[in-house]
């Protein structure tokens, strides 16, 4: 039982990282119906930015976190501007191929400049842990969990209460109608990329701390898992992405603990296929009728 | 003129293929194509098979599959395991057949639920599925886990490869011109309109997907018997993208352009062999730039068609 509780704690911290990445996927999909394959790589850039500013410039954790979020946010806007905006009204398959191309360029440019080998992450947060009854919680896990919750609350506030958030919701419901109401669609989409990518940047530094090592291809697998999380929760739905992320993190931790760590990736893809068979709209997704 | 299977056009194609085959065989025998270029040539042939079969799924039917490496993996391992037990052509044929059976089952499992859905789910589902295949292969005893299979008999010969390439192209282009192929094109152009015309869209999507998977698995079998060693790491997501780059670069929907693109990318790979990272950056950039400026690909959906060339020549003659 105590082991089970311990695994829940581990699952929650891994899951909150997935949830942060999944939010970016779901927001972008909600607004321009694009699976942003490059999103996982934005998160990798976040991890590398934090690595550089802490190792070479001696930043401490919170300044590094802010830098990461700013750099990744701007990178996201840049990607949208260069690669996705020219294709906004072309077939979805075209945009999807572009996204894969962008992802390749980011991955291997990083590998080219930073080397493709693994790098050990600096110790940014104390590794102290304390005993809470039968379970052991590390300071890192608490930080990860708290930061995720704060960022999610902030996101909810932006989306529900601010003018920009309202514009985002409007554009994702109907782009043309939003345009007629005087909303600047281009800016709104850029803003969505900014926020989503900034969250991925935060996830990047947290994962660097959690796993202690980074490499240029680290974004691919967590990126896909986060996408599965977004599909599980209902793609386009923000609470769905949070729930999905936590569920995927939990499932993966449980497979490692009670099954075999060799199948930790397989279980996530299996969940995806099951979701697609049973309820393709996901847990909280809306069932949209197709209009001709 | 186009009556019967032995019409002029088909005979001309056969003649062209035979001449090409003899020419390349002669060049290999005479050492003009040395063993280094021979590897590139063999690689190109396997890539042509993969690109043409993926083009059938993406270009003709409009379904975005990212799992081609998974089916190739199935074919490679089936052939590898069986030819290791029976190191002769019967073993290879049996291996290919076993690969067919497993690929069909796998393709049906992944495609029937996902092809009902519209949108990009197929891309992610096929990607996930091919990763599952790879993880299974990596953890099974019979496939020798992460170390991979080695000592696979070298059964892939030049005539066999040429046969594979020709069969793949014939199957794909004939399928495109058949009634189910036309239905697939209708689905690609407008799924709702196709459905309104009474086409069972899911059925035709599944048919195209399964044919693509079978051909990829055959290419995988030839791949295994060509390189003696296969490892699960050869069949990752990146392999699927390599094939996708060929299809996109050439032009979705045209078999000719897939063949040309596979040859071009084969040459590019040979030149950039020592610059892996740079090669990948170029691949990525090709995808982005092509999609923004020339989404129909370098050659678009044009095909080299002998009957058109013959017709033109005739018209010219009559005009004179």
Contacts between the chains, C-beta under 8 A, distances in Angstrom:
chain1	res1	chain2	res2	distance
A	33	B	119	7.8
A	35	B	120	5.2
A	35	B	123	7.1
A	35	B	124	6.8
A	83	B	288	5.4
A	83	B	292	7.2
A	86	B	292	5.0
A	87	B	291	6.4
A	87	B	292	6.5
A	90	B	291	7.8
A	90	B	295	6.4
A	91	B	295	8.0
A	92	B	119	7.0
A	92	B	120	6.2
A	93	B	58	7.6
A	93	B	62	7.2
A	93	B	64	5.1
A	93	B	120	8.0
A	94	B	291	5.1
A	94	B	295	5.0
A	95	B	291	7.6
A	96	B	64	6.3
A	96	B	120	5.8
A	96	B	123	6.2
A	97	B	244	7.2
A	97	B	248	5.8
A	97	B	287	5.6
A	97	B	291	5.4
A	98	B	287	6.5
A	98	B	288	5.3
A	98	B	291	4.3
A	98	B	292	7.0
A	100	B	241	6.3
A	100	B	244	7.3
A	100	B	284	7.8
A	100	B	287	6.1
A	101	B	283	7.7
A	101	B	284	4.6
A	101	B	285	6.9
A	101	B	286	7.2
A	101	B	287	2.8
A	101	B	288	3.9
A	101	B	291	7.0
A	102	B	284	6.9
A	102	B	288	5.9
A	103	B	284	7.1
A	104	B	241	7.1
A	104	B	280	5.7
A	104	B	281	7.2
A	104	B	283	5.7
A	104	B	284	2.9
A	104	B	287	6.9
A	105	B	281	5.7
A	105	B	284	3.7
A	105	B	285	5.8
A	105	B	288	6.8
A	106	B	284	7.9
A	107	B	280	7.2
A	107	B	284	7.8
A	108	B	277	4.8
A	108	B	278	7.8
A	108	B	280	3.8
A	108	B	281	4.7
A	108	B	284	6.8
A	109	B	281	5.8
A	111	B	277	4.9
A	111	B	280	7.8
A	112	B	277	4.4
A	112	B	278	6.9
A	112	B	281	6.7
A	116	B	277	7.0
A	220	B	237	7.0
A	224	B	124	7.6
A	224	B	127	7.1
A	224	B	128	7.4
A	224	B	131	8.0
A	227	B	124	6.4
A	228	B	124	7.7
A	228	B	128	7.4
A	231	B	121	7.8
A	231	B	124	7.3
A	260	B	139	7.8
A	262	B	135	7.1
A	262	B	138	7.3
A	262	B	139	5.0
A	263	B	135	6.6
A	263	B	139	7.3
A	265	B	131	6.5
A	265	B	135	6.0
A	266	B	131	7.4
A	266	B	132	5.1
A	266	B	135	4.4
A	266	B	136	7.3
A	268	B	128	7.7
A	269	B	128	3.3
A	269	B	129	6.9
A	269	B	131	5.5
A	269	B	132	5.0
A	270	B	128	8.0
A	270	B	132	6.7
A	272	B	124	6.7
A	272	B	125	6.6
A	272	B	128	4.9
A	273	B	110	7.1
A	273	B	113	7.2
A	273	B	114	7.7
A	273	B	125	5.9
A	273	B	128	6.4
A	273	B	129	6.8
A	276	B	113	5.7
A	276	B	114	5.5
A	276	B	117	6.7
A	276	B	121	5.8
A	276	B	125	5.7
A	277	B	113	4.2
A	280	B	117	5.2
A	280	B	121	6.7
A	290	B	118	6.9
A	290	B	192	7.2
A	292	B	192	5.4
